[in-house]
Amino acid sequence: MAGIPEPYLPVAIMTGIGVAVVFIAVALSRFITPSRPSREKLTAYECGEEPVGSGRGPVDIQFYLYVLVFLILDLEAVFLIPFVVDFANLGTKAIVTMAVFVFLLLDGWIYAIQKGALEWQGS
């Protein structure tokens, strides 16, 4: 493998094996399992209830706010974990940069709480 550096060769091999195992498992399950479709099997299962309507309708904006807060926390974790792992080797500039980053996230969090964005508005 000419394009892969020597230290990454085991990672590339394991990635290839993992991808191959997934494709083999999917292909085997496709060929081995019996397929006997019927009208009842092709309908959506709704806890034994007959579906009513299309299932599409307006979504409350509150759900999007919770998703945004979750993404902010996820983003914070993605940046903070490598920072903490290599904390001993980082200089003052990196620590100040991370402090500003955390302050901005905390400021946004406080703003959202003050605006009541995280309080559920019952409908």
trRosetta pair geometry for C-beta under 8 A, 3 or more apart (Angstrom, degrees):
i j d omega theta_ij theta_ji phi_ij phi_ji
1 4 4.5 -2 132 30 122 112
1 9 6.5 152 58 -120 132 96
1 12 6.8 167 161 105 169 154
4 8 5.5 -123 -179 89 96 104
4 9 5.6 122 120 -88 123 66
4 12 5.0 -37 -139 -32 158 161
5 8 5.2 69 67 19 83 106
5 9 7.7 -122 98 -37 42 79
6 9 5.9 -31 -157 -14 35 117
8 11 5.0 -55 -163 43 67 117
8 12 5.8 70 139 -26 85 101
9 12 5.7 -55 -145 36 32 111
9 13 6.3 32 157 -19 66 105
10 13 5.6 -53 -145 37 33 112
10 14 6.2 29 158 -16 67 106
11 14 5.9 -56 -146 40 29 107
11 15 6.2 32 154 -21 64 108
12 15 5.7 -53 -146 36 30 113
12 16 6.4 32 154 -19 63 106
13 16 5.7 -56 -151 36 30 112
13 17 6.4 29 152 -17 65 106
14 17 5.6 -52 -144 38 34 111
14 18 6.2 37 154 -22 65 105
15 18 5.7 -53 -147 36 30 113
15 19 6.4 28 156 -16 64 106
16 19 5.9 -55 -146 37 29 108
16 20 6.2 29 155 -18 64 109
17 20 5.7 -57 -147 39 30 112
17 21 6.3 33 155 -22 65 105
18 21 5.8 -53 -147 33 29 111
18 22 6.6 29 155 -18 63 105
19 22 5.8 -55 -153 34 32 112
19 23 6.5 25 154 -13 66 108
20 23 5.9 -59 -147 41 31 107
20 24 6.1 30 156 -19 67 109
21 24 5.8 -56 -143 39 29 110
21 25 6.2 29 158 -20 65 108
22 25 5.9 -57 -148 36 27 109
22 26 6.4 23 157 -16 64 107
23 26 5.8 -55 -145 38 31 109
23 27 6.1 29 157 -17 65 109
24 27 5.8 -58 -144 40 29 109
24 28 6.1 28 158 -18 65 108
25 28 5.9 -54 -143 38 28 109
25 29 6.3 25 159 -17 63 108
26 29 6.0 -57 -147 38 28 108
26 30 6.4 32 153 -24 63 108
27 30 5.6 -55 -151 32 31 115
27 31 6.5 15 158 -8 65 109
28 31 6.1 -65 -146 43 31 100
28 32 5.6 15 166 -11 71 119
29 32 6.2 -58 -125 44 27 102
29 33 5.7 18 -180 -14 65 116
30 33 7.2 -51 -128 34 12 99
36 41 7.7 114 99 -1 68 164
37 41 5.6 -143 -147 80 55 126
37 42 5.8 50 -169 -56 105 107
38 41 4.8 90 49 9 76 104
38 42 7.0 -155 85 -5 37 92
39 42 6.2 -67 -150 39 26 106
39 43 6.9 31 154 -30 62 103
40 43 6.0 -50 -152 19 35 112
43 51 7.9 -162 179 3 100 115
44 51 5.8 43 69 -45 120 140
45 48 8.0 10 -167 -47 79 39
46 49 4.8 -75 110 66 105 84
46 50 7.3 26 59 149 129 3
46 51 5.2 143 -23 -72 153 80
51 55 7.1 -36 -166 -53 121 108
53 57 7.8 12 152 -50 140 114
54 57 7.9 144 72 -46 92 77
59 63 5.9 -67 167 40 105 138
59 64 7.7 100 121 -35 115 97
60 63 5.6 107 76 -9 81 94
60 121 7.7 -168 -169 68 129 99
60 123 6.8 -136 -89 -37 132 136
61 64 5.5 -52 -165 35 54 114
61 65 6.6 58 141 -24 75 100
62 65 5.5 -51 -151 32 39 114
62 66 6.7 38 152 -17 67 101
62 120 6.2 82 -173 -130 152 63
62 121 6.0 -164 -65 31 137 92
63 66 5.9 -55 -155 35 33 109
63 67 6.5 34 148 -19 65 105
64 67 5.4 -52 -148 36 36 114
64 68 6.4 39 153 -21 67 102
65 68 5.7 -51 -149 34 33 112
65 69 6.5 33 152 -17 64 103
65 112 7.6 154 -172 -154 109 119
65 117 5.1 -152 -164 173 141 100
65 118 7.1 -151 136 -84 122 52
66 69 5.7 -52 -148 36 34 111
66 70 6.3 37 152 -20 65 105
66 118 7.6 102 -90 -127 74 74
67 70 5.6 -54 -148 37 32 113
67 71 6.3 32 153 -19 66 105
68 71 5.7 -53 -146 36 32 111
68 72 6.5 36 153 -22 64 102
69 72 5.6 -51 -151 32 33 113
69 73 6.6 30 152 -15 64 104
69 109 7.7 91 -137 -115 96 81
69 112 6.7 158 -90 152 110 168
69 117 8.0 158 -56 117 120 115
69 118 6.8 64 -66 -95 160 108
70 73 5.8 -57 -152 38 33 108
70 74 6.2 35 150 -20 66 107
71 74 5.4 -51 -143 38 34 115
71 75 6.1 38 155 -21 66 105
72 75 5.7 -52 -146 36 29 112
72 76 6.4 34 152 -22 62 105
72 105 6.2 154 176 -146 107 101
72 108 6.7 -141 -142 102 152 135
72 109 7.3 178 124 -72 146 89
73 76 5.5 -50 -148 34 33 115
73 77 6.5 33 153 -19 64 103
74 77 5.8 -56 -152 35 31 109
74 78 6.4 33 151 -22 66 105
75 78 5.6 -51 -147 33 33 114
75 79 6.6 17 159 -6 65 107
75 105 7.9 -168 89 -106 105 130
76 79 6.3 -68 -151 44 28 99
76 80 5.7 15 160 -14 69 119
76 102 7.4 84 -143 -110 110 71
76 105 5.4 100 -88 -154 119 167
77 80 5.9 -61 -129 43 27 104
77 81 5.9 31 173 -28 67 107
78 81 6.9 -47 -139 23 16 107
79 82 7.1 -68 -162 41 31 97
79 83 6.4 30 151 -20 65 119
79 98 7.6 178 144 -125 108 92
79 101 6.6 -105 126 157 149 152
80 83 5.3 -64 -149 41 36 118
80 84 6.0 33 159 -21 74 106
80 98 7.4 111 -109 -159 70 118
80 102 7.6 73 -89 -82 116 107
81 84 6.0 -55 -145 36 28 106
81 85 6.4 30 156 -22 63 107
82 85 5.5 -53 -144 34 35 115
82 86 6.4 0 167 10 68 109
83 86 6.8 -81 -150 53 22 85
83 87 6.5 56 149 -77 62 80
83 90 7.3 12 -158 -50 72 160
83 94 7.4 -179 -138 162 96 109
83 98 5.3 119 -153 -108 153 146
84 87 5.4 -9 -150 -41 35 117
86 89 5.2 -55 -179 47 86 107
86 90 6.0 98 122 -43 88 99
87 90 5.8 -57 -149 19 33 116
90 94 3.9 -98 -172 75 116 143
90 95 6.1 134 119 -48 120 81
91 94 5.6 104 56 10 63 98
91 95 7.3 -123 109 -1 38 93
92 95 5.6 -60 -149 39 36 111
92 96 6.1 33 156 -18 71 106
93 96 5.9 -55 -146 38 29 109
93 97 6.3 31 154 -20 63 108
94 97 5.6 -53 -146 37 31 114
94 98 6.3 27 157 -16 65 106
95 98 5.9 -55 -147 39 30 107
95 99 6.3 34 152 -22 64 106
96 99 5.5 -53 -147 35 32 115
96 100 6.5 34 154 -19 64 102
97 100 5.9 -54 -152 34 31 110
97 101 6.4 34 149 -20 64 106
98 101 5.3 -50 -147 36 37 117
98 102 6.3 35 155 -16 68 103
99 102 5.9 -53 -145 39 30 107
99 103 6.2 34 153 -22 63 108
100 103 5.6 -55 -146 37 30 114
100 104 6.4 31 156 -20 65 104
101 104 6.0 -56 -152 34 28 109
101 105 6.6 22 153 -13 63 106
102 105 5.7 -56 -148 40 34 110
102 106 6.1 34 153 -19 67 109
103 106 5.6 -57 -144 41 29 111
103 107 6.1 35 154 -24 65 106
104 107 5.5 -50 -144 34 30 115
104 108 6.6 31 155 -17 62 103
105 108 5.8 -54 -151 36 32 111
105 109 6.3 35 150 -21 65 106
106 109 5.4 -51 -146 35 34 115
106 110 6.4 34 154 -18 66 104
107 110 5.9 -52 -146 36 30 110
107 111 6.4 34 152 -20 62 107
108 111 5.5 -53 -147 36 32 115
108 112 6.4 33 155 -20 65 104
109 112 5.9 -54 -150 34 30 111
109 113 6.6 27 152 -16 63 106
110 113 5.7 -56 -148 37 32 110
110 114 6.2 31 154 -19 66 108
111 114 5.8 -57 -145 38 29 110
111 115 6.3 20 158 -12 64 111
112 115 6.0 -61 -145 43 28 106
112 117 4.3 -75 -165 50 81 130
112 118 6.0 73 141 -30 104 101
113 116 7.7 38 177 -71 32 27
113 117 7.4 -74 -65 40 22 85
113 118 6.1 -22 -100 23 62 123
116 119 4.7 -43 -168 25 82 120
